[in-house]
Amino acid sequence: MFSRSKPAPTDSASALGQESDLGGKGRRTPTRKEAEAARRLRMKPPTTRKEAAKIARQHRNEGRAKARAAMATGDEKYLPARDRGPVRRFSRDFVDSRRSVAEYLMPILVIVLLLSVVNTPWAVRAVFAVWALMIVGSVLDTVYLVISLKRALKQELPGENAKGASTYAVLRSTQLRRFRLPKPQVARGEKPVAHR
């Protein structure tokens, strides 16, 4: 008698349309009983050792899958601790944006080993010259990398702790670009940008 009458929706489609316009989630809310049953099922402790091992294995596999995906996409949330943070990300981008002599050491070492099998005077001289050139070039390039990275970190991330960033960058620069993990997120020649 004194209550307001609510207008009834003409059909269920219009009611769903109104709900989605208001920001509905597209599914019904479970009852308290259903939610508690689902929670109990999730929280139920394993009854046998075999079940416990199976659950632990599932959790490990999920963690590994997330870590693999993070290595490919650079997602900070699932990266290992040594790869997390703005300093490490900037260091990775800094190394990936340039070519380094050290990344070609391994392929050239294979060529040097093949040339060392040939026992002729020109091959011995070539092995010595190429190997000496590569060592000197990689040392000079590494020194330049460390100095320029420290300068860039002071400029881009002045308040951050940059401890270990140089070692991290040097180790990354010795790997071939396609085998680096986390995968490079910048192209060669692209200027790295600091992410906070």
PyMOL commands that set and color helices and strands:
alter all, ss='L'
color gray80, all
select helices_A, chain A and resi 12-21+32-43+49-73+76-78+81-83+86-96+101-117+121-156+165-173+177-179
alter helices_A, ss='H'
color red, helices_A
deselect
rebuild
show_as cartoon
